[in-house]
């Protein structure tokens, strides 16, 4: 095999690996951090399935799927089983402009759980590359956003932020923080580690206090897996 062909294959493998880690669906069925979104989306024709177990103060299994409809639109859905049982839905549109270097997106999420724990969330989010260290492949991404959340009878407008440290194409360390405002109460805070296991499989582990769209008093441990499948669209 010629040298340029080997380089092309290596570059393609790196791209697939990076996509598999960064396209991990969050707990609310959209590409993002742990519970908060980023402005990225899965590629067209790409299906990502994920399931996480949360335990400590709660015992939950959160399963979801995200699909890239076009190069700007993704949709997602999920099912939660455990202390609260319910369904999730999410849709995101990446906007065609990049103010100050931010990739931007808008989205809407819906959740319906037992005990009348229903909620909706509208969000605007921007994600930007902050640093890149060659040739190690280390990258830092930052996310800023604001959402309007109505959940379990309470509502409010909240800013949020997140950071992702990509160590090469296989590992990701991230954190998120959503300000607690008005009747929504506690801030959202999470930290996680994601690891590419194969070109299709990724895993994650971390701590979060997110309770669908809002924060809790205590943090839970979560462990999960995701599988990426491309239809070749």
BELBEL-V679848 format. One record per residue. N is the residue number from 1. RES is the residue in one letter. SS is DSSP state (H for helix, E for strand, - for the rest). OMEGA is omega in degrees with one decimal (999 if undefined). Layout:
# BELBEL-V679848
n & res & ss & omega
N & RES & SS & OMEGA
N & RES & SS & OMEGA
This chain:
# BELBEL-V679848
n & res & ss & omega
1 & X & - & -179.1
2 & X & - & -176.0
3 & X & H & -178.0
4 & X & H & 177.5
5 & X & H & 176.6
6 & X & H & 179.9
7 & X & H & 178.0
8 & X & H & 179.0
9 & X & H & 177.8
10 & X & H & 179.4
11 & X & H & 178.8
12 & X & H & 177.8
13 & X & H & 178.1
14 & X & H & 179.4
15 & X & H & 178.6
16 & X & H & -179.5
17 & X & H & -179.7
18 & X & H & 179.6
19 & X & H & -177.5
20 & X & H & 179.1
21 & X & H & -172.9
22 & X & H & -178.5
23 & X & - & -178.2
24 & X & - & 178.6
25 & X & E & 175.8
26 & X & - & -174.7
27 & X & - & 178.0
28 & X & - & 170.6
29 & X & - & 167.7
30 & X & - & 178.5
31 & X & E & -177.3
32 & X & E & -177.8
33 & X & - & 177.4
34 & X & - & 177.2
35 & X & - & -176.6
36 & X & - & -176.8
37 & X & E & 164.6
38 & X & - & -179.4
39 & X & - & 178.0
40 & X & - & 178.9
41 & X & - & 178.6
42 & X & - & -178.2
43 & X & - & 178.1
44 & X & - & 179.6
45 & X & - & -179.8
46 & X & E & 179.3
47 & X & E & 178.3
48 & X & E & 176.7
49 & X & E & -179.2
50 & X & E & 175.2
51 & X & E & 178.9
52 & X & E & 170.4
53 & X & E & 176.4
54 & X & E & -178.9
55 & X & E & 176.8
56 & X & - & 175.6
57 & X & - & 177.3
58 & X & - & 170.5
59 & X & E & -176.0
60 & X & E & 165.9
61 & X & E & -176.7
62 & X & E & 179.4
63 & X & E & -179.2
64 & X & E & 179.4
65 & X & E & 178.2
66 & X & E & -177.9
67 & X & E & 176.1
68 & X & E & -177.2
69 & X & - & 176.0
70 & X & - & 179.0
71 & X & - & 176.4
72 & X & - & -172.4
73 & X & E & 169.3
74 & X & E & 176.7
75 & X & E & -178.9
76 & X & E & 176.7
77 & X & E & -178.8
78 & X & E & 178.4
79 & X & E & 177.2
80 & X & E & -179.6
81 & X & E & 178.3
82 & X & E & 178.5
83 & X & - & 172.0
84 & X & - & 178.5
85 & X & - & -178.2
86 & X & E & -179.2
87 & X & E & -178.6
88 & X & E & 172.0
89 & X & E & -177.2
90 & X & E & 174.5
91 & X & E & -177.4
92 & X & E & 176.8
93 & X & E & 177.1
94 & X & E & -175.5
95 & X & - & -175.9
96 & X & - & 178.9
97 & X & - & -175.8
98 & X & - & -179.2
99 & X & H & 178.8
100 & X & H & 178.4
101 & X & H & 179.2
102 & X & - & 163.2
103 & X & E & -172.9
104 & X & E & -179.6
105 & X & E & 172.5
106 & X & E & -178.6
107 & X & E & 178.0
108 & X & E & 179.8
109 & X & E & 179.7
110 & X & E & 176.2
111 & X & E & 174.7
112 & X & E & -176.6
113 & X & E & 178.9
114 & X & - & -178.9
115 & X & - & 177.4
116 & X & - & 178.0
117 & X & E & 179.4
118 & X & E & 179.7
119 & X & E & 173.5
120 & X & E & 179.2
121 & X & E & 172.6
122 & X & E & -175.5
123 & X & E & 170.4
124 & X & E & -172.9
125 & X & E & 175.6
126 & X & E & 179.7
127 & X & E & -174.6
128 & X & E & 172.1
129 & X & E & -177.5
130 & X & E & -178.2
131 & X & E & 176.2
132 & X & E & -177.2
133 & X & E & 177.7
134 & X & - & 0.3
135 & X & - & -174.7
136 & X & - & -177.9
137 & X & - & 178.4
138 & X & E & -180.0
139 & X & E & 175.0
140 & X & E & 177.6
141 & X & E & 177.0
142 & X & E & 180.0
143 & X & E & 173.3
144 & X & E & 179.8
145 & X & E & 175.9
146 & X & E & 177.8
147 & X & E & 168.7
148 & X & E & -174.0
149 & X & E & 172.1
150 & X & E & -174.5
151 & X & E & 175.4
152 & X & - & 176.7
153 & X & - & 178.9
154 & X & E & -178.6
155 & X & E & 179.2
156 & X & E & 176.8
157 & X & E & -171.8
158 & X & E & 169.0
159 & X & E & 176.7
160 & X & E & -178.3
161 & X & E & 177.8
162 & X & E & 178.4
163 & X & E & 178.6
164 & X & E & 175.2
165 & X & E & 178.8
166 & X & E & 179.3
167 & X & E & -172.4
168 & X & - & -177.5
169 & X & - & -172.7
170 & X & - & -173.5
171 & X & E & -178.9
172 & X & E & 173.4
173 & X & E & -175.8
174 & X & E & 178.0
175 & X & E & 178.9
176 & X & E & 177.1
177 & X & E & 175.9
178 & X & E & -175.4
179 & X & - & 174.2
180 & X & - & -177.0
181 & X & - & 175.2
182 & X & H & -176.7
183 & X & H & -179.9
184 & X & H & 168.9
185 & X & - & -168.1
186 & X & - & 172.8
187 & X & - & 173.4
188 & X & E & 177.3
189 & X & E & -177.6
190 & X & E & 171.5
191 & X & E & -174.8
192 & X & E & 171.5
193 & X & E & 175.8
194 & X & E & -176.9
195 & X & E & 172.8
196 & X & E & -177.7
197 & X & - & 173.0
198 & X & - & 177.2
199 & X & - & -180.0
200 & X & - & -173.0
201 & X & E & 173.4
202 & X & E & 176.7
203 & X & E & 176.6
204 & X & E & 176.1
205 & X & E & -179.9
206 & X & E & 180.0
207 & X & E & 177.4
208 & X & E & 173.9
209 & X & E & -176.5
210 & X & E & 177.3
211 & X & E & -171.0
212 & X & - & -179.6
213 & X & - & -173.3
214 & X & E & -179.9
215 & X & E & 177.5
216 & X & E & 177.6
217 & X & E & -175.3
218 & X & E & 178.2
219 & X & E & 175.6
220 & X & E & 169.9
221 & X & E & 173.7
222 & X & E & 177.6
223 & X & E & -177.1
224 & X & E & 176.6
225 & X & E & 172.5
226 & X & E & 178.9
227 & X & E & -179.5
228 & X & E & 178.0
229 & X & E & 178.6
230 & X & E & 179.1
231 & X & - & -179.8
232 & X & - & -178.7
233 & X & - & 999
